[in-house]
């Protein structure tokens, strides 16, 4: 409906044509030619529209739909994070492979970012032990495919959609030595637990020598400066023992079930 000159709700006349495109209302020079159906069926013209923000919303939606659909029937799972640069002959790779196997033997699916290094090792251990090995990959400027030990995999365009899958379908996070991506995932998990956006679950850092400096800084600078409290530090457990990692996760799941 057009607004008549001088009518309540506006100081200037709004006469003239009005075009409705679904819930959108257009006037004046904003009115284009044709209809939505016509534009859908017309294959001519520029393809730039596939890079517009409204189209990106549909791509984002599709990533959530695909992710939820793929992982909805996943059993209890543990997310393992760590560096893609870890070499297969390193002790950290061996530890991640052992961890993947023992988690699978304990009945957990293992979810990683699907890449090489620590991710490959955890997926490999889970797959070799007969467990469910999941890889959630990400589109990067440089070529990176899902590693060969991923049995159930999906590639994402958007980090935030991928992160949602980790948080939604993992009952614990194990953080192996890694770089910026690993740190991002670790602090994301800690923030969600601290702010009670998710049900509390274990966040375990593997490698006391590697993480000692960070933990000391959290205590001496962040805690001392009043930016977190003592209970926040209790959200993090650091160990060098794969069996302890698995035992803490199993115990946490048992306590969660008993509390329901």
C-alpha positions in Angstrom: 0.0 0.0 0.0 1.3 3.5 -0.9 1.1 6.3 1.7 -0.9 9.3 0.7 0.5 12.8 1.0 0.1 14.2 4.4 -1.0 10.9 6.0 0.1 10.0 9.5 3.5 8.3 9.9 5.6 10.4 7.4 6.4 14.0 6.6 6.9 13.6 2.9 4.6 12.2 0.2 5.2 8.6 -0.8 3.0 8.3 -3.8 3.9 6.3 -6.8 4.4 2.7 -7.7 5.3 0.1 -5.1 6.8 -3.3 -5.9 6.7 -6.3 -3.6 9.4 -9.0 -3.9 8.4 -11.6 -1.2 8.7 -9.7 2.1 10.7 -6.9 0.5 9.0 -3.6 -0.5 10.6 -1.4 -3.2 9.8 2.1 -4.5 11.0 4.5 -7.1 14.3 3.8 -8.7 14.8 0.7 -6.6 12.1 -1.1 -8.6 13.7 -3.4 -11.2 12.2 -5.1 -14.2 10.9 -8.7 -14.2 9.9 -11.1 -11.5 11.7 -13.4 -9.2 10.6 -16.5 -11.2 11.7 -14.8 -14.4 15.2 -14.2 -13.0 15.4 -17.7 -11.7 14.6 -19.3 -15.0 16.7 -16.9 -17.1 20.2 -18.3 -17.6 21.5 -15.1 -19.3 23.5 -12.4 -17.6 26.3 -12.1 -15.0 27.0 -14.8 -12.5 28.2 -12.3 -9.9 25.0 -12.9 -7.9 26.4 -16.2 -6.5 28.9 -14.1 -4.5 26.4 -11.8 -2.9 25.7 -11.9 0.8 22.1 -13.2 0.5 23.5 -16.2 -1.5 26.2 -16.7 1.1 23.5 -17.1 3.7 22.1 -20.1 1.8 25.6 -21.6 1.6 26.0 -21.1 5.3 22.7 -22.7 5.9 23.6 -25.7 3.7 26.8 -26.2 5.7 24.8 -26.5 8.9 22.3 -28.8 7.3 25.0 -31.1 5.8 26.9 -31.1 9.1 23.9 -31.8 11.3 22.7 -34.5 8.9 26.1 -36.2 8.7 26.8 -36.2 12.5 23.3 -36.5 14.0 23.6 -40.2 14.7 27.2 -40.1 15.8 27.9 -41.9 19.1 29.6 -40.2 22.0 32.6 -38.4 20.6 35.9 -36.6 21.5 37.4 -33.8 19.5 41.2 -34.0 19.2 43.0 -30.8 18.1 46.7 -30.2 17.2 49.2 -29.1 14.7 48.9 -30.0 11.0 52.8 -29.6 10.9 53.5 -32.5 13.2 55.7 -35.1 11.4 54.7 -38.8 11.4 58.0 -39.7 13.1 57.5 -37.4 16.1 56.6 -38.5 19.7 53.5 -36.2 19.5 52.2 -38.1 16.4 52.7 -41.4 18.2 50.8 -40.1 21.3 47.9 -38.8 19.2 47.7 -42.1 17.3 47.7 -44.0 20.7 45.0 -41.6 22.0 42.8 -42.1 18.9 43.0 -45.9 19.4 42.3 -45.9 23.1 39.4 -43.5 22.7 37.9 -45.8 20.1 38.4 -48.8 22.3 36.6 -46.9 25.1 33.6 -46.5 22.7 34.2 -42.9 21.5 34.2 -41.6 18.0 37.2 -39.4 17.3 36.6 -36.0 15.6 39.5 -34.0 14.2 40.0 -31.2 11.7 40.7 -33.9 9.1 44.1 -32.6 8.1 47.6 -34.0 8.4 49.9 -34.1 11.5 48.1 -34.6 14.8 44.8 -34.8 13.1 45.9 -37.6 10.9 47.4 -39.4 13.8 44.3 -39.3 15.9 42.1 -40.4 13.0 44.5 -43.2 12.1 44.5 -44.5 15.7 40.7 -44.5 15.8 40.3 -46.1 12.4 43.0 -48.8 13.1 41.2 -49.7 16.3 37.9 -50.1 14.5 36.3 -46.9 15.8 34.6 -44.1 14.0 37.1 -41.6 12.6 35.6 -38.3 11.7 37.2 -35.4 9.8 35.8 -31.9 9.6 37.9 -30.1 7.0 38.1 -26.4 6.0 38.7 -24.6 2.8 42.1 -22.9 2.9 44.1 -20.7 0.5 46.5 -23.6 0.1 45.6 -27.1 -0.9 44.7 -29.4 2.0 42.5 -32.5 1.7 41.1 -34.8 4.3 43.7 -37.3 5.4 43.4 -41.0 4.3 42.3 -42.2 7.8 39.0 -40.2 7.8 36.1 -42.6 7.5 33.4 -39.9 7.8 34.3 -36.5 6.5 32.9 -33.2 5.4 34.6 -30.0 4.1 33.4 -26.6 5.3 33.8 -23.2 3.7 33.2 -21.3 7.0 35.2 -21.7 10.2 32.2 -20.8 12.4 30.0 -23.6 10.9 32.8 -26.1 11.4 33.4 -25.0 15.0 29.7 -25.5 15.8 30.0 -29.1 14.7 33.0 -29.7 17.0 31.2 -28.2 20.0 27.8 -29.8 19.3 29.0 -33.4 18.8 32.0 -33.7 21.1 31.7 -34.6 24.8 35.4 -33.6 25.5 38.2 -31.7 23.9 41.8 -32.9 23.9 44.3 -30.3 22.9 47.6 -31.6 21.6 50.6 -29.2 20.8 49.6 -26.8 18.0 49.7 -23.3 16.6 47.2 -20.5 16.1 44.4 -22.8 14.9 44.8 -25.1 17.9 44.9 -22.1 20.3 41.8 -20.7 18.8 39.9 -23.9 19.2 41.1 -24.3 22.8 40.1 -20.8 23.9 36.7 -21.2 22.0 36.0 -24.3 24.0 37.1 -22.7 27.3 35.0 -19.6 26.7 31.9 -21.6 26.0 32.3 -23.7 29.1 33.2 -20.7 31.3 30.1 -18.7 30.1 27.9 -21.8 30.4 27.0 -21.7 26.7 27.6 -25.5 26.7 27.3 -28.1 29.3 30.7 -28.4 31.1 33.0 -31.0 29.5 36.7 -31.8 29.9 39.3 -29.6 28.2 42.5 -31.6 28.5 45.9 -30.3 27.3 48.4 -33.0 26.4 52.1 -32.1 26.8 53.2 -30.5 30.1 56.4 -29.0 28.7 54.6 -27.5 25.7 51.7 -25.9 27.6 53.6 -25.0 30.8 54.4 -21.4 29.6 50.8 -20.7 28.7 49.4 -22.1 32.0 52.0 -20.1 34.0 51.0 -16.9 32.1 47.3 -17.5 32.7 48.1 -17.8 36.4 50.7 -15.1 36.8 49.2 -12.5 34.5 45.5 -13.2 33.6 44.4 -14.5 37.0 46.7 -12.1 38.9 45.2 -9.2 36.9 41.7 -10.2 37.8 40.7 -11.1 34.3 39.6 -14.7 35.3 39.1 -16.4 38.6 40.6 -19.5 40.2 37.7 -21.7 39.2 38.4 -20.8 35.5 41.8 -22.3 35.7 40.2 -25.5 36.9 38.6 -25.8 33.5 42.0 -26.9 32.1 43.8 -30.1 33.0 47.4 -30.8 31.7 48.9 -34.2 31.4 51.5 -36.4 29.6 49.6 -39.6 30.1 47.3 -40.9 27.3 45.6 -43.3 29.7 44.9 -40.4 32.1 43.3 -38.5 29.3 40.9 -41.3 28.5 40.2 -42.1 32.2 39.2 -38.4 32.8 36.9 -38.4 29.9 35.2 -41.7 30.9 34.8 -40.4 34.5 33.4 -37.1 33.3 30.8 -38.9 31.1 29.9 -41.2 34.0 29.4 -38.2 36.3 27.3 -36.4 33.7 25.0 -39.5 33.3 24.7 -39.9 37.1 23.7 -36.3 37.4 20.9 -36.5 34.9 
